[in-house]
Amino acid sequence: MLLRGIVLKMPKTCIIHYYTDMKPGTVVTYFDKDRIISAVCLECKENRLHLLSEHSREINLGMSRVIHSTPTPLKADGSRENLLKALKALLQEAEALKAGINSEDLWNLVQGEAERMDIPYLAELVFGGTPTPAQAAATLRALYEDKIHFKLSQGAFIIHSAEQAQKIETKIRRDAERENDLSEGSDWLRKKWAGTPVDDPAGKSRYVALLRGVAVFGDEYPEAPVAAEMLKRAQLNRPDMPIKLLIKMGEMGENENILLERHAIPFCFTPEALSESERICESFSETQLPVHPVRRDLQDLAVFSIDSETTRDIDDAVSIEPGDEECRVGIHITDVAEFILPGTQLDREASERPSSLYLPEGKIPMLPSPLSEGILSLGEGKPRLAVSIDIRFDASLNLTGFTIFPSVIRVKRRYTYAEANELIHDSREFSCLYGLALRLREKRVSAGALLLPIPELAITVDGEGSIRIDKRERELPSEIIISELMILTNWLCAGFLQRQSIPLIYRNQPEPRETVPGAGKDNLLFNLRQRRLLNRATLSTSAGNHSSLGLQPYSTFTSPIRKYADLVAQRQLKATLYGESSPYPEEELRKIIADLEINGAKINLVQEQRHRYWLTKHLEGKIGDTLNALVVNQVFNRCDLFLTDYLVETSFPCSPSAAPAPGTTLAVRLEKVDVCNGTIRVTPL
């Protein structure tokens, strides 16, 4: 008796029908979209059943879809109305019986007997004796609703093991919790967006975290699907909604820079780094500077700096001694390596943020401000440690020699670029420097340097969120002076260490993929096209040519406050000057290069995207304005433009036959700006 209804090792392809003699009046059960439906057979013909369902619908059904049938037809006179009445009476009885079935008790009873059991046998265990159609239906429906212990498959029930049941129960509980979470969260978000008064739910912090996670990391956020489903249910599933919701709820600043979090760029210093910075500043004394036999005292030299008026971290200064037969130029770079030692907390954090970030809303320094704007900055009138290079030129401004050494300097005067520019024609020193800079630039161009005079856009944002846009058409003479002197210094120091066989991080740049005829002059179209064809500069421990600068070898030393690669180079240089072993073997430099390339790319991306953000934010208020545009290219059905008012590229759809020729200037109307993704849409007038 116990084994009568047990099915052992039943093939998965086998469909079980306990009774297959489908006479009119037989009650059958089948699935319809995961719902169990009962029906009474009206006719059976060639394995096709004509049925009257419990919902009073006549349907045709294949025999293969039947999961259970009664052994005897319903006792009715065969009329449609009476068959339906008898069916509903049977199901009503089954529902009443189902309420008394404890499926878990039954599961405990059959544990270990078999993996699968048929419906009549299970009904027999529940009710005793041969089950009636109502008892079989009650058992079928009760066990089907128990997703934890039983699974209906091919006309029989699979009996879950205790381990399977526990896993399923856990999943069902978690699914229910997830559903409650989504329901509560979507309802709260919908009401918050609509401004409807609503109490904060217990899960508020989680919902805010979900929004922030997807706002910052997008689809890469592990719980992005959950956030997307919650926003979809709240009917707030536009891409910009997470940020807009957070701003509306006061959980995010209107112009918060989430790019730093997205790219894991630290924007503040740890307490350990700040403590180190404080100790260095406290131990520094302007009257008792570190002494070394090779460090020269140049405090009587007329050293001056030239920077923008907003610069506070001044890392280079200049001196000049013009003469009839010889001109001596001194370049003095702040000695950061004296204070920031390898392996310290400050050094580690500088390597993680391998350059200062210059953003429209402010600067994030590579080193704490008390250092970068304090004892390391070459401020006016203050004695400072430096690494100096004394460069000698003959009367024709040809380089005749140079000497590199650690020094102590005192900047006598700080000039802004605008102030220095006014002295170009009135001061022998500045006139000589400008002539020298032009001479150096001319020699680089002769060696293959590629100058691309493209205007620059400076964007600054004050504390009130006001955006200022400044367009600079070309370099000032004073900027050319500093640029050429720093390039010269980097080249000379790189060559010096190369000749000493000291490992170094070189900056190389392959030749452009293609050379645009006319590029390098005052033709904006040619220069923009040439810029697109430049190869990316790379870092390497092997010296190569830097095509844009026309120099080899080339490294960077002149910005150790702002760039970690320059600090590393300065350490290598100082060790050589002191006659000590290099702090970095070549293998260590390769590791540093790998980190610099990853972290440096992140910093460049954040700076570019933040620049674009504030530009599009500014252009939001210019919708409908007429702008000037230069046609750069026409590709397929797109015309590429350069908006000369704001120095930004965009495009508009255009068929090849109607496309304006490259180099054409157009008037375009600003149609739409999307700050969220940085897109700018224009149409030609």
N, C-alpha and C positions, 0 to 999 in steps of 0.2 A: 504493500500500500504506500509506503513512504517514497518508493522510487518511481511510482506510476507516472508522475508528471515531470520528472527531472530530465533535462536535456544535457548530455555530456559531450563536450568538444564538438559542438555544432558548427559546421563551416559557416563563415560569415556571409557567404553568398546564398545560403539557404533561407527561404522565406517560410516561416511557420504559419500554418493555418490549422487551428485545432479541429475545425469542421469545415469541409469544403463543399458539402452538398447544399448549395444555395437555393433553397426553395423559396417561393414567394412567402413573405412574412418573416423570413430569417432576419435577425437583428445583427448588423455588422458595425464594426468600429474602424475608423480610418483617421489619418492626419490631414488637417487642412491648415497650412501655415503654422505648424507647431501646436495647433489646438486639436484636442480629441473630439471627434464628431461621431455621433451614433445615427444610424439610419436603418430603415426597414426595406428589405429587398422587394421590389415589385416584379422584377423579371431578371433571369440570368440566361445570357445567350453568348456562346463562344468566348468565355472568360471575361465578358463585359457585363456589368451589373447596372440595372436601372433601379435607382434608389429614391426613396422619399426621406429626406433628412429631418432631424429633430427640429430644424428651423423652417419646416414646411416647404422645402425646395426640392424639386426633382432634378437629379443629376445622374450622369453616366460615369461609371468608375471601373477601372481595370481591377481584376481580381488581385493583382500583385500589390495593390495599395491597401488591402484589407489587413488589419493587424489582429482582429479577433471577430468571431462570429458565434452566435448562440446555436446549441445543438438542435433545438426545435423551433419551429416558427411560432410567431405570436398567435394567441388564440383570439382571432378576430374574424369577422365575416368577409374580409378581403377588400372592403371599400376603403377608399383613400382616407376618408375622415376617421373611420374606426381604427385603421392601422396606425394613423398618426396619434390618435387618442391612446391606444395601447402602448405605443412607444414612449410617449411622454409619461404615462403611468409607471412604466418600467424604470425610466430614468429618475423619476421622482422618488421611487423606492430606493434606487441605487444611491441617490444623494443622501437619503436618510441613513442608509447602512454605512455609507462612507464615513460619516461623522463619528462612528464608533470604532473605526479601524485605527489601531496604533501601529503605524508602519515600522517604527523603530523596534517595537517588541517583536514583530514578525521577522525583521532583519536579524535580530539577536538569535532568534530560534533557528534560522536557516544558515547561519554562518558556518562555513566549512563543509556544507553538504555538496554543493555544486556551484559552478561559475554562473550558470544560467538556469532559470526555472520558468515553466510555462504558466500562463494565467490561471487555468482551472486548478492546477495543483496548489498554487499559492492561495487561491480563494478557498480551496478545501481546508488548508491549514488554518485559515482565519475563521471559517464558519462551521467546519466539520461536516462530513458527508459530501455527497455530490452537490456542487454549488448550483444555485438557481441562476438564470440569466441576470437577475438584478444583483445577486451577490458577486458574480464574475465581473459585471460592469463596475460595481462599487470598488472591488479590489483593484481592477485595472486603473481606475481614475485616482484612487488614493495613492497607489504606488507611483503612478506617473508624476503626481504632484510632489512626491518626495524625491528631490533631486540629489539628496545626500547619500541615500543608502541603495537606491535602485536606479537602473537605467533601462528604458524600454528600447529593445533593438530586435528587429526582424520577428516580431510576434511573441517574444519572450522577454523576461526581465533579467538583466545582468545584475548579479549580486556584488556590490562593491565590498572590497576588503576594508578592514578597520582603518588601515593607512589611507586608502583612497577616500573613504568617507570623511576622515579628518581633514584632508586636503581640500575636498569639495566644500565642506562646511566653512573652512577658513576663507575660501574664495567667495562663497556666497555672502559671508559676513562683510568681507572687504568690498564686494560689489555694492552691497546695500549702503555701506558707509560712503562709498564713492558717489553713489546716486544721491544720497542725502546732501553730501558736500556740494555736488554740482547744482542741485536744486536750490539749496540755501544761498550759495555764492552767486548764482546767476540772478536770483531774485533781488539780492542786496545790491549788486552792481547796477541792475536795471533801474532801481529806485534812486540810487545815488546819482546816476547820470541824469535822470529826469528831475532831480531836485526834490523828490518826494521825501518827506520826513520818515526816517526809518531808524530803528535802534540798531547799533552795531552788533552783529552776531558773534558768537563765541569764536568762530573761525576767521574773524576779521584779519588777524595778522597773517594767517595763511593765504587768504585771498589777495592781500596786498603783496605778499611775497611772490605769489604766482604772477601777478601783473608785472611786478618789477623784473622778475626773471625773464619773462617773454619780451618785455620792453628792451631789456639790455642785450639778451643773447639770442632772441628770435627763435628759430626752429632748433637751434643747438641746445636750448634750455631743456634739461631732461623731462620736465613736466609741461612742456609746450603743448602736447595734445590735450592735457587736462584743462589748461588755460584757454585753449582754442574752443573746446567744447563748452566751457562755462560762458565765454563771451558770445558764442553762437546762440546759446539758449537765451541769453540776455538781449539778443539781437543787436549786439555791439561788436560785430566781428570785422570792422574795417582795420587795416594794418596799423593805423595810428591810434586806435582806441586805447590800448594799454597805457601809453604815455599820457593821452588826454585825460583818462580816468584818474591816473595818479596825480596829475596836476590839479584836477578839479577837487580831489579829496585832500589836497594839501600834503600828499605823501612824496611829492617830487617838485623841485623848483621848476618854474616855467622853462628856463633855459639851461637846465642841469646838464652837465657834460657826462652822459652815460658811456661815452666811448672809452673813457679811462677804465671803467669797470669792465666793459666788454673785452678789452684787450689786456686786462690785468696789469695796467701801468700804475704803479704806486704814485699817489699825488700828495702824500705827506710822509714824514719821516718817523721812524719808530722812536720810542723813548730812548733806546740804547744809542741810536745815531745822534739824537739831539743832545744826549748827555756827553757823548764824545766831542761833539762840536763845542759844547760849553766849556769842557776841560781845555780844549785847544785854545779857545779864545782867552780864557783866564790865564793860561800859561804864557801867552804872547806878550811881549813887552817891546815897545818901539825904541826904548833906550838900551835894551839888552838883546839885540838880535843874534840868532845863531851864527857862530863864527866857524869858518873853514879856511884852510890855507889858500885854496884856489878861488874863494869868493872875493870879488873885488868891490871896493866901496866906490860907487859912482854917484853919491848923493850931491856932489857939486856940479854934475853934468846937467845941462838944460834939457831935461826930459819933459815931454808933453804928451798928452793923450788926445785922440780925436775919436769921438763916438756920437751916437745919437743923443739927443737931450734927455731921453728917458732911460738911458742905460745906467744901471747901478753896479753891475758886475763887470768891471773893466779889467780885461786880462792882457791888454797889450798897450805899449807906449812906444814913443819914437824920440830919437834925438838926431841932430844933424850938425856937422861941423863942415860947412862949405869952405873950400879953399881954391886958390888959383890952379894949383897943380894936382890936388887930391881932394876928394869929397869923402867924408866918413859919415856913414849912417848907422845909428844904433837901433836895433829892434829889441825891446825888452818885454819878456813874457813872464807873467806872474808865476812864482815858484810854488805851485800847488803840491808838487811831489814832496816838498819839505814837511808838509803838515798832514797830508792824507796818505797813510802808509798802506801797502798791500795787505789784504787779509783782515783789515779792520771792518767794523760794522759800517762806517761811512763809505768805505771802499766797496763793500758788497752791495750796498743800496745804490751807489752811483752806477755800478755795472748793470743793475736791474733796470735802471732808468738812464740809459747810456748817453743821454744828452738832455739839456734843458729843453722844455717844451715852451714854445712861443705861440700862445693862443690869443685870439682877439680880445678875450676877456681877462687876460693876464698871463703871467709866466709861472711855470712850475720848474723851479731850479733843480739842477742835478745835485747840488750840494746845499745844505741849509743856508738861509740868508745871512746869519751872523758871520759865516765864513765867506760865502760867495760875494756878498755886498759889504763885508767888513774887512777882516785882515788879509784876505786874498785879493781884494779889489785894489787896483792901482789908483787910489784916490788922490786928489790934489793935496800936496803939502805933507804927505805921510810917508815915512820910511817903509819900504816894502822889499821883500826878498824877490828876486827875479832870476831868470836865465836870459842872459843877453848875448846878442850876436853883433859884433862890430864888423861892418862890411865896408870895404874900401873900393872907391872908384877913381879912375883917372879923370883928367880934364874933359875927356870925351864921353864920360859916364860909362866907361867899360869897366866891368868887374875885375879887380886886380887881386883880391884876397879877402879873407874873413877869419874871425876868431870867435869861438863860442866859449862862454864861461858863466858860472854863477855870479850873481851880483847883489848889491844893495843899492836901490835907487830911491829917488824922491821926485815925484812928478811935480814940476814947478807950475804947470798950467794945464787946465783941462779945457779943450775946445769942443764945441759941437761941430758937426759937419758944415753947418751953415756959417759959423764963425770962421772956421778954417778956410772955407771957400772964399771969404772976403779978403783973405791975406795972400791969395795965390799971386797976385800981381803987385802987391805992396811990400812983401817981405822976401828978402833974398833967400831965406831958409825954405819958405814954402814954395817959392818959385822954382828953386833947385829940386825940391822933392817932386813937384809936379812934372818937371822936365824929365827927371829920372824915371818916374812911373810910366810916362808915355814911352820912354825909350825901352823899358822892360817889357811893356805890352807889345810894342812893335817887334821886338826880338821873338817873343813867344808866337806871334802871328806868323812871322817868317818861318818858325819851326813847325807850323801846322796847327797852332791854337785856333779854336773856333769861337769867335765872339758872336753872340746872338743878342743884339740889343732889342729886347722885348720889354715893353712897359710892365711895371709891377703895381699890384694893388695892395695897399696897406689897410687893414680893417682893425679898428680899435673899438672896444665896448667899455663904457664906464659903469660905475656901480649902479646906476639907475637903469641900465639896459639900453642907453642911447648908443646908436651905431654911427661911427664916423668912417667914411670911405675916402681914402686919399690915393690918387693915381700918380705914380712917378714915371715920367717918360724916359728918362735916362739918368745915368750916374752923374753925381756932382764930381768936379775935379778932386775935391778932398776925399771922396769915397774911392776914386780910382787910386789915389795915393796909398791909402790904407790897404786896399785890396791887393795891389801889386807888391807892396812891401811884405804882406803876410804870405803871399804865394812864393815870393823869393825866399823868405825865411824857411818855409816848409821844404822847399826844394834843396836849399843848402844843407839843412840839418839831415834830411834823408840821405843825401849823397855822403855827408860826413860819416854817418853810422854805417852806410853800406861799405865804404872803403875800410872801415874798422871791422867788418864782418860781424856786426852786432845785429841780432835778430830784430826785425821791425815789422810793424803792420803797414804795408804799402797800399796806396790807393791807386788802382789802375783803371783805365777806361779804353776798351777797344775802339778802333776807328768806326765812324758812323756806318750804318748799313748801306747808306747811299749818300752822296754829296749833292746838295741842291745848288745849282749854279746861281750865283747872286746872293746866297745866304751869307750873313756876317756883316752886311751893310744895312742901311736904313730902309729895308724893304720888309714890312711886317709879314706879308704873305710868305715870302721865301724863308724867313726866320722861323715862323710857326711850323712850316713843313719840315724844315731841317731839325727842329727840336723833336718832332715825332720820330725821326730816324736815328736819333742818338742811341748808342748802347749804354746800358746802365753801368755806372762805376762800380767796381768790385774791390773787396779787401783781400789781401793775400800776403803771405810771408815772402813771396818772390816779387822782385821789382819788375814792373813793366811800364809801358808808355801810358801816359794820361793824355788821350788825344785832344780833349777839349782845352786843356791847359798848354799843350805843346811842350811838356816837360817829362823827363825821366832821369832818376827815380822821383817818386812823389809820395810824401806822407804828410800828416798834419800834426803840428806841435803848438799852434798859436792860440788855441782856445781850451786850455786845460780846466778852466772853471766850468765850462759848458759842455764839453765833450769828453767822454771817457777814453776814447781812442787816443786823444791828444794827451791825456794824463798818463796813459800807459807809455806813449812815446817819450814823454818828458822824463819818466823814470828811467827808461833805457838810456836816454841822453845823459842824464845827471850821473848815473853810475859810471858811464864811460869817462866823463869829465873828472870824476873823483878817483878814477883808476880802480874801480870796484867791479866785481862780476855783475853781469846783467841780472836783474831780478826776474826776467822772463826768458826761459829758453824757447826755442822755436815751437816746440810742441805745445807749450802753454799758450803761446800767442795764437795758435790755430784754434784752440778751444775758445779763447776770447773772441776771435773773429766769428766763430759760429754763433755765439751769444749776441754779439753786436749786430749781426745780420738779421737775426730774428727780432730782437728788441728794437733795433733801429728802424726796421720796416714798420713795426707797430706805431712807433712815434711819428714817423713820416705820414702814415695813414691817418692818425688822429689829427695831426696838424692840418692836413689837406681837407679832411671831412669837416673839421670844426670851422675852417675858413669858409667852406662852401655853405655850412649851416647859417652862419651869420650873414653871408652875402644874400642867400635866398630869403632870410628873415627880413633883410633890408628891402629886397625887391618885392616882398608881399605888399608893401605900401605903394608900389609903382605900377600895379596892374592897370593896363590901358595906356601906359606911356609909350611914346615913340622912342626907339633906341637905334643907334647906329650899329651896323654889322658889316663884317668883311666876309665874303664867301671864300672859304678855305679849300673846299673840295666838294665833289659830287660823286656819291657812291650809290649805285643801284637807284633806288627810289628815295634817296635821302640827300639833302643838301647840308653840309657842315658849315657852321657859322662861327665867327669869333666876335662876340659883342664888345666893341672897342670902348664903350663907355664903362664897362665893368670887367673887362679883360677875362672873360669866361667863355667857354665853348658851349654851343648847343647845336640844334639842328631842326629842320622841319621837313615834312614829306614833300617830295617834288619828283615828277617824272623826268627822265633824262632829256626828253625833247624840250621841256620848259625850264630846265635848270639854268640859272645865271652862271656866267663864266667865272672860274676862280679868279680872285682879285677884284671882283666887282664889289662896290659898297652899296648896301641896301638900307632902307629905312624899314624897321620891323616894329610890330606892335607886341608888347608884352602881354600875353594872354593868360598864362597861369603859372603859378609857382607852387611847388610842393616842398615845404621845408623838411618834411619827414624823410623823404628819399632824395632830396637835393635836385629835383628836376626843374628845368626852366623851359617853358613852351612859348614860342613866338610864331607870328605869321607875318610874311612880308606885306608891306603896303603897296 
